[in-house]
Amino acid sequence: MKASASAPFSSQETARWQLHADLHLGTGYAMSLLELEGWLAQARSACDVGAISQDQLDALLEEAMSIGNALAEI
């Protein structure tokens, strides 16, 4: 099914936001620093190829810092 020209988001933009949401959830549910590093590596790779924006990567990195600090206290 082809999206109409008046659609608010293109399928590519929708895919970018879905990827960001998936990375956000993966980062948020990381149970170890190693797992968190894996999600961040995926996020950096996605940003490198333009699949997510630098702003999205920055938001994930900021969230990961908080999660990493919490994991370190466990």
C-alpha positions in Angstrom: 0.0 0.0 0.0 1.5 3.3 -1.0 1.2 6.2 1.4 -0.6 9.3 0.0 1.3 12.5 -0.4 -0.7 14.1 2.3 0.2 11.5 4.9 1.8 13.1 8.0 4.8 10.8 8.0 6.5 8.9 5.2 7.1 5.2 5.7 10.8 6.0 6.0 10.1 8.5 8.8 7.8 6.0 10.5 10.5 3.3 10.3 13.1 5.8 11.8 10.8 6.5 14.8 10.1 2.8 15.2 13.8 2.0 15.3 14.3 4.8 17.9 11.5 3.4 20.0 12.9 -0.1 19.8 16.4 1.2 20.8 14.8 3.3 23.6 13.0 0.2 25.0 16.1 -2.0 24.7 18.1 0.6 26.5 15.5 1.1 29.2 15.2 -2.6 29.9 18.9 -3.4 29.9 19.8 -5.6 32.8 23.5 -5.2 32.8 26.2 -2.7 31.7 27.2 -5.1 28.9 23.7 -5.3 27.5 23.4 -1.5 27.8 26.7 -1.1 25.8 25.3 -3.4 23.1 22.1 -1.3 22.7 24.2 1.9 22.5 26.5 0.3 19.9 23.4 -0.5 17.8 22.2 3.1 18.3 25.5 4.6 17.2 25.6 2.3 14.1 22.0 3.4 13.3 23.0 7.0 13.6 26.1 6.5 11.4 24.0 5.2 8.5 21.3 7.9 9.0 18.7 5.5 10.4 18.2 7.7 13.4 19.1 11.4 13.9 21.9 12.7 16.1 19.3 14.2 18.4 17.7 10.8 18.9 21.1 9.3 19.6 21.9 12.0 22.1 18.6 11.4 23.9 19.4 7.6 24.0 22.9 8.4 25.4 21.5 10.7 28.1 19.0 8.0 29.1 21.7 5.3 29.1 23.9 7.4 31.4 21.1 7.4 34.0 20.5 3.7 33.6 24.2 2.9 33.7 24.5 4.8 37.0 21.6 2.9 38.4 23.0 -0.5 37.2 26.4 0.4 38.8 24.7 0.8 42.2 23.1 -2.6 42.1 
